[in-house]
């Protein structure tokens, strides 16, 4: 009986070792078409984007589940569209989200954007997302003609 249990345990261990691990893929891009798959741009199409998207594909294995992602993005807008975005966000009644600007200091950001982020007003704590993703884990930081987005799944 002990041999049978040992063989069963060894078989289970070997089978689990042969199972594929979750596949993680990271993409850094300026391709707005691919980013449209993650974010809703219908209310305000950016002129250009820059982002880093990490996807942990959990769709295979013995217990498949939803894929997780972590997105860092900069959306660039012209003056008139950004003015409209800023007005819309400033006119919405919401609780202070308390986001920290350090969370938006993405390693890959150009120095000029990092400097602009670091000089953000001390009393500013970001905005909750209204239309880009509507994920409760989506945070926005508005700069001059730019929206920094941090969005992720748990």
N, C-alpha and C positions, 0 to 999 in steps of 0.2 A: 504494500500500500504506500509506503514511504517513497519507493522508487517511482510509482505512478504519479504521486504528487510532485516529485522533483522534476520529472519529465514534463508535466503540465506547466509547472512554473517556468522551466527553461524555454519551452515553446512560446509561452506568452511573452517572455522577456525578449526573445529573438524577434518575434512578430512586431513588438512595439518598437524595437530598434530599427527595423526595416521600414516602418511607416515614415512618410515624408513629414518633415517639420513644417511649421508655418512658414510661408514664403514672405519675406519682407523685401520690398522694393522701394527705393528712394529715387525720386526724379526731381531734378532742378531744371527749371525751364522758363522761357518767356512766351510759350505757346498758349495764346488765349483760348484757342479751340479746345485744348485738353482741359484747361481749368474750368471751362463752362460745364464740364461733367460734374464738378464738385460744387460750384457756386452758381447762383441765379443772377444773371446780369440783365434781365429784362427791364428792371426799373432804371438802371444806369450802366450802360456799356462803357467799360474803361477804354481809354485810348491804347493802353499797353499794360502788361502785367509782368511780374517777376515773382517766382514762387519756388518753394521746396515742399514736396509732397511725399510722405512716407506712408506706404500701405502695407499692413500686415494681413496677408491673405489667409483667412481661417476657413476657407470654403471646402477644404478636403480633410481627409483623415477619418478616424473612427467616429469622432463626434464633431462634424462640421458645424461651423457657426458663422456669424456675420464677420465681414472683414473690418478691421479697425484702421483708422487713418490719423495722421498728424499733419496739418497744413500750416505753413507760414507763407504769407503772401503780401505783396505790395500791389495795389491797384492805382494806376496813374490816370488822372482825369484832367480835362481842360477846365478853365476857370468857370465857365457858366454851368457846366454839369456839376462840378464840385460844390459850387455855391448852393445849388438846389439840394444836393445830398446833405450838406451841412445844415441847411435850414430845416430839412425834414427831420434830421436827428435831433436838432436843438428844440424843435417844437413838440416832440413826443414826451409825454409825462412818464418817467420811469425812475426807479430807485437808483441811487448812485451805485454803480456796479463795483467800484473799488478795485478796478484792475490796476496793476502795477506796470509802469512803462518798461521796467526791466524785462518783463515777459515778452515784449515786442522787439527787444534788442537782438534780432536774429543774427547769428554769426556771419552769414553771407551778405548782409546788407551793405550797400555802398556807404563809405564814411560820411558822405553828405547827409544821407538819411539818418544815420546814427546820431550825428550832431544835431539835426533838427529834432529828433526824438528826445535827446537828452536836454534840450532847451524848452521842452513842452512846459506849459504853466504848471506850477506845483499843485494847484487846486484841481487840475484836470485828472480824471481817473477812467477815461475811455468811455465807450458806448456799448450797450448790448446790441446784438444783431437784429435788424428789423426785416431784412429781406434777402440777404446774400445766401444764407444757409438755414436759418431758423433753428439751428441746433443750440441747445442751451449752453453748450461748450464752445460757442463762437464768440470771440471778443474782438472789438474794433478799437483802433486808435487813429484818430483823424489828425493828419498833418496838413501842410499846405498842398492842396491838389492831389493828395495821396491818402489812401486808406490802408492801414496795416491790418491784416487779418490773422488771427490765431484761432484755429478751429481743430477740434479733435474729438474722437470717440473715447469712451471710457475703456 
